[in-house]
Amino acid sequence: MKFIKDQQSHDTLDLVCRSCPLHLMEPGDKLNCLKKGQVLEVLTDYDGALVDIPNWCEKCGQQFLGIEEDDDCYKLYIKKVK
C-alpha cells in the first residue's frame, strides 16, 4: 500500500457510509467527467477499498497514486490515464 500526504485532486467522490460495490462502480463514472492527467480523490470508510480500488485501477488502465488516512476515512487517489 502506497501512503501519500497532501495529494492535490481535481474532483472528489464521497463514498463514506456507502455500501459495496459502489466503491468500484462510481469512480469509473466520475473519471469519465475528468480530463486525462487529472486526479480523482475517493473518500471511503470501507477497508476493502484499500485493495479493491488499486486492483480496479490496474485492470482499467488508470493510475493509482496512493492512500491518505484521515481520522474519519481513507482518501484514495486515482490519476486518469485513459
Secondary structure by P-SEA (a helix, b strand, c coil): ccccccccccbbbbccccccccccccaaaaaaaccccbbbbbbbcccccccaaaaaaaaaccccccccccccbbbbbbbbcc
